[in-house]
Every structure is written in C-alpha cells, then in structure tokens.
Amino acid sequence: MINEATIKDTIRDIIKNVIQEELAEAGTGSVKNQLKVSSPENSVEYGCVEDVTVATMQETFYVPNPYDRDGYMKMKEFTSGRLGIWRAGPRPLTKAYMRFLADHSAAQNAVWSDVDAALVDDLGFIKLATIAADKAEYIKNPNTGKKLTDDAVEIVKKNIVKNLNVQIVFVDGLSSRAIEKNAADFLPALQQGLKSLGITFSTPFFVTNGRVAIGDEIGEITDADVVAVFCGERPGLNSTGSMGAYITYKPTMGMEEARRTVISNIHELGTAPVEAGAQIAELCQTMLKHKMSGVDLKLV
C-alpha cells in the first residue's frame, strides 16, 4: 500500500536524479558532492527543493514578467486547473513537473489504499465486503464491487430494521481518502437532519471494495424506502478526497442509473460535508413525500 512516506521518498529520489542530470550536463560533477538529501522534517534546513504541494493551484503562478498578473490571478480563482505554470523550452518547469508527480501519486494512493480501520470502528459502521478478492480485482472487474459476499448478505439480514425510511451506506469506492476526510463531519450532520425531520435511519453499513450499485442489493434486502450511498469518487490531480452521494428511492438490482439522485464533490473545497449532510436530509424527505428519485423527481 502506498503511503505518504513512500510518496515523499519517491519525489525526493526524482528530484535528486533531475539535479544530478543537470549538474552532469553543466560539467559540475556528481550530485553527491552538491546535494544533501534530508528527511522531510529538515528539508528546509538543508536547502532541498521546497514542498511544491503547499500552495494551491490557484496560488501557483510561474509566468515571468506577466502582462497582467492581477488579471491572471483573478482568472485562476475560478479554476483549480494548471494555468500559469510556464515552461522550460518545450518542457514544463522542474517544480511544475514535481507538482504534477506529487498530485498524481496522491491520486493513486487514494485509489489503492484502504480506509483506516480505526475510523470505521469509531463511527460504529457495520462492516461488509463485496466478492472482489482484493483491490486489484476490484479495479480490473468493476462488477465484483456490485455484489456482496454470502457472509455480508447474512450480516445485512441480521441488521434489518422494519419500516425503515433511510438506509445509510458508506463505500470506499475509488477514494479511501474521501471517506477518511469527510465521513466524521458529514455523518452527524446527516443524522441530525434526518432526526429533526422525523425520518428513521439505522446504523450505517460500510462496504469495502464497493461500487455505487452495491446499495441496490442492500436496498432489496432491507426494503428501506430510501438507500443513501456515500462513495469515494474517482480522484483527480486537484481533488483526491471528494465524496459523492447517490440516493435512490426503493432501489432494485439492475435498475437504470437515471433513478439515482446524485450530489457530487462533497469535500472541503466543494460542498462542505456539514452542509451536504443537512441538504441530503431534506432531499430524503422530498423523496419520501413523492416516492421517487432521480430524473423522475426533477419532473415534480
């Protein structure tokens, strides 16, 4: 499993190789006599390359002598895209390339790592698993993330609450980081909102190596009116911790995706977790009132 230390070691090795190549081309000899490789804790003290991930992409600007810097920075406020990173000939600047590698590594880590088991225990989730043997099979064969194991089915059956309004399901999906960063703030807001509206809910399930459609099977077993699946979204270079909400009235296995109502980009720089929790509670109330979800609900 890729962790933060591994990412930092990889970046440090890449930086060392790049500098060594540049010194060799300049005829200044081996990098061993020019560069002190330090630990992340004392990298500033020894003059290693700065941490390129500290500034957001909105704050990052490498264009020399811009005609209208203020205008450019104003434009960058509206996007996290890689604007104004400049170049060295036909290639990106070293620090811009380092930032790309760091962000790419973080995205990979979000996909391949597992949600912290301590968090799952602290939040009191009921643990379930899909038929995916491991993360590799889950990635290669998405359908394995849509079916519970026989043991998981029995666990769901043992935890059925009759006449349940909303069944809450958390799924690691394609970003474990999304669950780790958002669930603790999001869940209390959702539960408080549902409770204040008189909507019943039960202990949330947590599915390892799951896809959005795993909520359909859980819905058929529990017969809950609404199944709300909160899943780690596919990470990008600028967002590795985004959670999506997929909420369905009376879901069934093999149903059309159009029956789901989706709220995406739940994270600190998107829809705030606490705000999303309150919003989704009201959305569940609307679904229960009209007995529908997805595109049908939009027509009401």
C-alpha positions as CSV (number, residue, x, y, z in Angstrom):
1,M,0.0,0.0,0.0
2,I,1.3,3.4,-1.0
3,N,1.6,5.8,2.0
4,E,2.7,9.4,2.5
5,A,6.2,8.4,3.4
6,T,6.6,6.4,0.2
7,I,5.3,9.3,-1.9
8,K,7.8,11.7,-0.3
9,D,10.7,9.2,-0.8
10,T,9.7,8.8,-4.5
11,I,9.6,12.6,-5.0
12,R,12.9,13.1,-3.3
13,D,14.6,10.4,-5.5
14,I,13.2,12.0,-8.6
15,I,14.4,15.5,-7.6
16,K,17.9,14.0,-6.8
17,N,18.0,12.4,-10.3
18,V,16.9,15.6,-12.1
19,I,19.5,17.7,-10.3
20,Q,22.2,15.1,-11.0
21,E,21.4,15.2,-14.7
22,E,21.5,19.0,-14.7
23,L,24.9,19.1,-12.9
24,A,26.3,16.5,-15.2
25,E,25.3,18.5,-18.3
26,A,26.8,21.6,-16.7
27,G,30.1,19.7,-16.0
28,T,30.0,20.4,-12.3
29,G,30.5,16.8,-11.2
30,S,28.5,14.3,-9.2
31,V,25.4,15.4,-7.3
32,K,26.7,13.6,-4.3
33,N,29.0,16.5,-3.6
34,Q,26.4,19.1,-4.3
35,L,23.2,17.9,-2.7
36,K,22.4,16.8,0.8
37,V,19.4,14.5,0.9
38,S,17.4,15.2,4.0
39,S,14.4,13.9,5.7
40,P,11.0,15.7,5.2
41,E,11.3,17.2,8.7
42,N,14.6,19.1,8.0
43,S,14.4,19.6,4.2
44,V,14.2,23.3,4.5
45,E,17.2,23.5,6.8
46,Y,19.4,21.7,4.3
47,G,18.2,23.6,1.3
48,C,16.4,20.9,-0.6
49,V,13.7,21.7,-3.1
50,E,10.7,23.3,-1.5
51,D,7.5,21.4,-0.8
52,V,5.6,22.1,-4.1
53,T,2.3,20.9,-2.7
54,V,2.0,23.6,0.0
55,A,0.4,26.2,-2.3
56,T,-2.9,25.5,-4.0
57,M,-3.1,25.6,-7.8
58,Q,-5.0,28.9,-7.6
59,E,-2.0,30.4,-5.7
60,T,0.7,28.8,-8.0
61,F,2.0,31.1,-10.8
62,Y,5.3,30.7,-12.6
63,V,4.9,33.0,-15.6
64,P,7.8,35.5,-15.6
65,N,7.1,39.2,-16.3
66,P,3.3,38.7,-17.0
67,Y,1.5,41.5,-18.8
68,D,-1.4,41.4,-16.3
69,R,-0.6,39.4,-13.2
70,D,-3.6,40.6,-11.3
71,G,-5.9,39.7,-14.1
72,Y,-4.3,36.3,-14.5
73,M,-4.6,35.6,-10.7
74,K,-8.3,36.7,-10.8
75,M,-9.0,34.2,-13.5
76,K,-7.3,31.4,-11.6
77,E,-9.7,32.0,-8.7
78,F,-12.4,30.3,-10.7
79,T,-10.5,27.0,-11.5
80,S,-8.0,24.6,-10.0
81,G,-6.6,23.9,-13.5
82,R,-2.9,24.1,-14.1
83,L,-2.8,27.6,-15.5
84,G,0.3,29.8,-15.5
85,I,2.8,27.0,-14.8
86,W,5.1,28.2,-17.7
87,R,7.8,26.1,-19.4
88,A,11.5,25.5,-20.0
89,G,11.7,25.3,-23.7
90,P,9.2,22.6,-24.8
91,R,9.1,21.1,-21.3
92,P,7.4,22.1,-18.1
93,L,9.5,23.7,-15.3
94,T,11.0,21.2,-12.9
95,K,8.9,22.5,-10.0
96,A,5.7,22.3,-12.1
97,Y,6.6,18.7,-13.1
98,M,7.3,17.9,-9.5
99,R,3.9,19.2,-8.5
100,F,2.3,17.0,-11.2
101,L,4.1,13.9,-10.0
102,A,3.1,14.7,-6.4
103,D,-0.6,15.2,-7.2
104,H,-0.6,12.1,-9.4
105,S,0.9,10.0,-6.6
106,A,-1.7,11.3,-4.2
107,A,-4.5,10.3,-6.6
108,Q,-3.0,6.8,-7.0
109,N,-2.7,6.5,-3.2
110,A,-6.4,7.4,-2.8
111,V,-7.4,4.6,-5.1
112,W,-5.2,1.8,-3.9
113,S,-5.2,2.4,-0.1
114,D,-7.8,1.2,2.4
115,V,-9.9,3.3,4.7
116,D,-8.4,3.5,8.2
117,A,-10.0,0.6,10.2
118,A,-9.9,2.7,13.3
119,L,-12.2,5.3,11.7
120,V,-14.7,2.7,10.7
121,D,-14.8,1.4,14.2
122,D,-15.0,4.9,15.8
123,L,-18.0,5.7,13.6
124,G,-19.7,2.4,14.5
125,F,-20.2,1.2,11.0
126,I,-21.3,-2.3,10.3
127,K,-18.6,-3.8,8.0
128,L,-19.5,-5.6,4.8
129,A,-17.4,-6.9,1.9
130,T,-18.0,-7.5,-1.8
131,I,-17.0,-10.5,-3.8
132,A,-13.9,-8.7,-5.0
133,A,-10.9,-10.8,-3.8
134,D,-8.7,-7.7,-3.4
135,K,-8.2,-4.2,-4.6
136,A,-6.7,-5.3,-7.9
137,E,-9.7,-7.4,-8.9
138,Y,-12.0,-4.6,-7.8
139,I,-10.2,-2.2,-10.2
140,K,-10.0,-4.7,-13.1
141,N,-13.5,-6.0,-12.8
142,P,-16.0,-3.4,-11.6
143,N,-18.8,-5.9,-11.4
144,T,-17.2,-7.6,-8.4
145,G,-17.8,-4.4,-6.5
146,K,-21.6,-4.6,-7.1
147,K,-22.2,-7.9,-5.3
148,L,-22.0,-8.7,-1.6
149,T,-20.4,-11.9,-0.3
150,D,-22.7,-14.5,1.2
151,D,-21.4,-13.6,4.7
152,A,-22.1,-9.9,4.1
153,V,-25.7,-10.7,2.9
154,E,-26.3,-12.6,6.2
155,I,-24.9,-9.6,8.2
156,V,-27.3,-7.3,6.4
157,K,-30.3,-9.6,7.1
158,K,-29.4,-9.7,10.8
159,N,-29.4,-5.9,11.0
160,I,-32.7,-5.2,9.1
161,V,-34.9,-2.6,10.7
162,K,-38.5,-2.9,9.8
163,N,-40.3,0.1,8.2
164,L,-37.0,1.9,7.8
165,N,-37.1,5.2,5.9
166,V,-33.4,5.6,5.1
167,Q,-30.6,3.1,5.0
168,I,-27.2,4.8,5.1
169,V,-24.3,3.1,3.3
170,F,-20.7,4.2,3.1
171,V,-18.5,2.8,0.3
172,D,-14.7,3.2,-0.2
173,G,-15.2,3.4,-3.9
174,L,-12.2,4.8,-5.8
175,S,-11.0,7.1,-3.0
176,S,-10.4,5.9,0.5
177,R,-9.3,9.4,1.3
178,A,-12.7,10.8,0.6
179,I,-14.3,8.7,3.4
180,E,-11.4,9.4,5.8
181,K,-11.6,13.2,5.3
182,N,-15.4,13.7,5.1
183,A,-17.3,10.9,7.0
184,A,-16.7,12.1,10.5
185,D,-18.1,15.6,9.8
186,F,-20.8,14.6,7.3
187,L,-22.5,11.7,9.2
188,P,-23.5,13.6,12.4
189,A,-25.0,16.4,10.2
190,L,-27.0,13.9,8.2
191,Q,-28.2,12.0,11.2
192,Q,-29.2,15.2,13.0
193,G,-31.0,16.4,9.9
194,L,-32.9,13.2,9.4
195,K,-33.9,13.0,13.1
196,S,-35.2,16.6,13.1
197,L,-37.4,15.8,10.2
198,G,-38.8,12.7,11.8
199,I,-37.1,10.3,9.4
200,T,-35.9,7.0,10.7
201,F,-32.5,5.6,9.9
202,S,-30.3,2.7,11.1
203,T,-26.7,2.1,11.8
204,P,-24.7,2.7,8.6
205,F,-23.1,-0.1,6.7
206,F,-19.5,0.3,5.4
207,V,-18.6,-1.7,2.3
208,T,-15.0,-2.5,1.4
209,N,-14.2,-2.6,-2.4
210,G,-17.7,-1.5,-3.2
211,R,-19.3,0.4,-6.1
212,V,-22.4,2.6,-6.1
213,A,-24.7,-0.2,-7.2
214,I,-23.9,-2.2,-4.0
215,G,-26.7,-0.1,-2.5
216,D,-29.2,-1.6,-4.8
217,E,-28.6,-5.1,-3.3
218,I,-28.7,-3.7,0.2
219,G,-31.9,-1.9,-0.6
220,E,-33.6,-5.1,-1.8
221,I,-32.6,-7.0,1.3
222,T,-33.5,-4.3,3.8
223,D,-36.6,-3.0,1.9
224,A,-35.7,0.5,3.2
225,D,-37.7,3.3,1.5
226,V,-34.5,5.2,0.5
227,V,-30.9,4.0,0.2
228,A,-28.3,6.7,0.5
229,V,-24.8,5.6,-0.7
230,F,-21.8,7.8,0.1
231,C,-18.9,6.7,-2.1
232,G,-15.3,7.9,-2.7
233,E,-15.2,9.5,-6.1
234,R,-12.6,8.8,-8.7
235,P,-9.7,11.2,-7.7
236,G,-8.1,13.8,-10.0
237,L,-4.9,15.7,-9.8
238,N,-6.6,18.5,-7.8
239,S,-9.1,16.5,-5.8
240,T,-8.3,13.2,-4.1
241,G,-10.8,13.4,-1.3
242,S,-14.1,14.0,-3.0
243,M,-17.2,12.1,-1.8
244,G,-20.3,11.6,-3.9
245,A,-23.9,10.9,-2.6
246,Y,-26.1,8.5,-4.6
247,I,-29.6,8.4,-3.3
248,T,-32.3,6.2,-4.6
249,Y,-36.0,5.6,-3.7
250,K,-36.7,1.8,-3.5
251,P,-33.6,0.7,-5.5
252,T,-33.5,-2.6,-7.3
253,M,-30.6,-4.6,-8.7
254,G,-30.0,-3.9,-12.4
255,M,-32.1,-0.7,-12.4
256,E,-31.4,2.3,-14.6
257,E,-28.8,4.9,-13.4
258,A,-31.4,7.6,-14.1
259,R,-33.3,6.6,-11.0
260,R,-30.5,7.9,-8.7
261,T,-30.2,11.4,-7.4
262,V,-26.6,12.5,-7.2
263,I,-24.7,15.1,-5.2
264,S,-21.0,15.1,-6.0
265,N,-17.9,17.0,-4.9
266,I,-18.5,16.7,-1.2
267,H,-15.2,17.9,0.3
268,E,-13.7,21.0,2.0
269,L,-13.2,22.9,-1.3
270,G,-16.5,21.8,-2.8
271,T,-19.8,21.3,-0.9
272,A,-18.8,21.3,2.7
273,P,-19.5,17.9,4.5
274,V,-21.7,19.5,7.1
275,E,-23.7,21.5,4.6
276,A,-24.1,18.4,2.4
277,G,-25.4,16.4,5.3
278,A,-28.2,18.9,6.0
279,Q,-29.0,19.2,2.3
280,I,-29.3,15.4,1.8
281,A,-31.6,15.0,4.8
282,E,-34.0,17.4,3.2
283,L,-33.6,15.6,-0.1
284,C,-34.6,12.3,1.6
285,Q,-37.7,14.0,2.9
286,T,-38.7,15.1,-0.6
287,M,-38.1,11.5,-1.9
288,L,-40.3,10.0,0.8
289,K,-43.0,12.5,0.1
290,H,-43.1,12.0,-3.7
291,K,-42.0,8.3,-3.6
292,M,-39.4,8.8,-6.4
293,S,-35.8,9.8,-7.1
294,G,-33.5,10.6,-10.0
295,V,-34.8,12.2,-13.1
296,D,-38.4,11.5,-12.1
297,L,-38.0,13.6,-9.0
298,K,-36.8,16.5,-11.1
299,L,-40.1,16.5,-13.0
300,V,-42.1,17.0,-9.9
